[in-house]
Amino acid sequence: MSTSTLDDLGTPELVHVTEGQTCSDDAWEAAYKRFETPEEEIAKFLTRLRWFDAEQWPRDLEIVELFCGRGNALVAWDQLGFSQLEGVDLSATLISEYEGPARCYVADARELPFDDASKDLLAVHGGLHHLPELVSDLAKALDEAARVLRPGGRLLLVEPWNTPFLRMVHAAAANSLLQKASDKLEAFQQLYVHEQETYDRWRSQPTVILEMLRERFDTEKCSERWGKLYYLGRKS
Ligand SMILES: C[S@@+](CC[C@H](N)C(=O)[O-])C[C@H]1O[C@@H](n2cnc3c(N)ncnc32)[C@H](O)[C@@H]1O
């Protein structure tokens, strides 16, 4: 295993990726960028964080954004005044697009480069559904989150959820005429095609996923709406 991070100047300096593991592919990353502009994404993350009442939390919380991609959730945390920010993602390409004060690590969420009980909050805005093995990899990622959080620390998650709204969006995105009419739907469909295997497995196992969260965290908020699971849990 090798390790690396991007230093404060954005220079790759260390990496922490299991040998042989690849990041998301180029076609997926291209569709991801077409789906939302950075501005749209930051506005979405701000809305979510406000829904979780993040504006009421101390601004010196040590926060790690897992599966941080190009770092727009880190921008949202920063805009809300949080100052102790770090990010983790497998894709060096996406991380290198982030410009901001957070320290970012090219690393695997199943093997975090942090000490035990060293962080106050871990956040995920869409990432767990990319893990190859639903039960074993999700268990690894959640166990790592529980290891790294301080007692009383929180896990904040937003992940796709198989609500009627999501099924409707998928039906629309699969329609080639609608894809031609909407770049967003076309990009959504491309994303789906490239992550279908893990994504469909994730969508089909809501009970298992909720049980795994509840085994490790005390649930503070749990809401299923607009095709997403919104979850906030505390490490006891
Ligand atoms: C749907 S994107 C979400 C990115 C970001 N959370 C956002 O909403 O902008 C999923 C991200 O997870 C990353 N990823 C996939 N598997 C990972 C793993 N095992 N550990 C860390 N990051 C991973 C991918 O590189 C990708 O950037």
The ligand as an SDF file (V2000), in Angstrom:
LIG
                    3D

 27 29  0  0  0  0  0  0  0  0999 V2000
  -20.9250   10.3070   -6.5120 C   0  0  0  0  0  0  0  0  0  0  0  0
  -19.2570   10.8600   -6.2580 S   0  0  0  0  0  0  0  0  0  0  0  0
  -19.5840   11.9850   -4.9800 C   0  0  0  0  0  0  0  0  0  0  0  0
  -18.5470   13.0380   -4.8160 C   0  0  0  0  0  0  0  0  0  0  0  0
  -18.9040   14.0890   -3.7920 C   0  0  0  0  0  0  0  0  0  0  0  0
  -19.3470   13.5180   -2.5320 N   0  0  0  0  0  0  0  0  0  0  0  0
  -19.9350   15.0020   -4.3550 C   0  0  0  0  0  0  0  0  0  0  0  0
  -21.1270   14.8280   -4.0830 O   0  0  0  0  0  0  0  0  0  0  0  0
  -19.5570   15.8950   -5.1000 O   0  0  0  0  0  0  0  0  0  0  0  0
  -18.4920    9.4970   -5.4860 C   0  0  0  0  0  0  0  0  0  0  0  0
  -17.0220    9.6890   -5.1690 C   0  0  0  0  0  0  0  0  0  0  0  0
  -16.5650    8.5900   -4.4010 O   0  0  0  0  0  0  0  0  0  0  0  0
  -15.1950    8.3360   -4.7330 C   0  0  0  0  0  0  0  0  0  0  0  0
  -14.9010    6.9840   -4.2440 N   0  0  0  0  0  0  0  0  0  0  0  0
  -15.3410    5.8030   -4.7450 C   0  0  0  0  0  0  0  0  0  0  0  0
  -14.9130    4.7820   -3.9720 N   0  0  0  0  0  0  0  0  0  0  0  0
  -14.2080    5.3310   -2.9590 C   0  0  0  0  0  0  0  0  0  0  0  0
  -13.5350    4.8010   -1.8130 C   0  0  0  0  0  0  0  0  0  0  0  0
  -13.4960    3.4790   -1.5670 N   0  0  0  0  0  0  0  0  0  0  0  0
  -12.9270    5.6510   -0.9540 N   0  0  0  0  0  0  0  0  0  0  0  0
  -12.9390    6.9880   -1.1990 C   0  0  0  0  0  0  0  0  0  0  0  0
  -13.5670    7.5520   -2.2650 N   0  0  0  0  0  0  0  0  0  0  0  0
  -14.1840    6.7400   -3.1370 C   0  0  0  0  0  0  0  0  0  0  0  0
  -15.1490    8.5710   -6.2250 C   0  0  0  0  0  0  0  0  0  0  0  0
  -13.8330    8.8400   -6.6690 O   0  0  0  0  0  0  0  0  0  0  0  0
  -16.1020    9.7720   -6.3720 C   0  0  0  0  0  0  0  0  0  0  0  0
  -15.4200   10.9920   -6.2980 O   0  0  0  0  0  0  0  0  0  0  0  0
  1  2  1  0
  2  3  1  0
  2 10  1  0
  3  4  1  0
  4  5  1  0
  5  6  1  0
  5  7  1  0
  7  8  2  0
  7  9  1  0
 10 11  1  0
 11 12  1  0
 11 26  1  0
 12 13  1  0
 13 14  1  0
 13 24  1  0
 14 15  1  0
 14 23  1  0
 15 16  2  0
 16 17  1  0
 17 18  1  0
 17 23  2  0
 18 19  1  0
 18 20  2  0
 20 21  1  0
 21 22  2  0
 22 23  1  0
 24 25  1  0
 24 26  1  0
 26 27  1  0
M  CHG  2   2   1   9  -1
M  END
$$$$
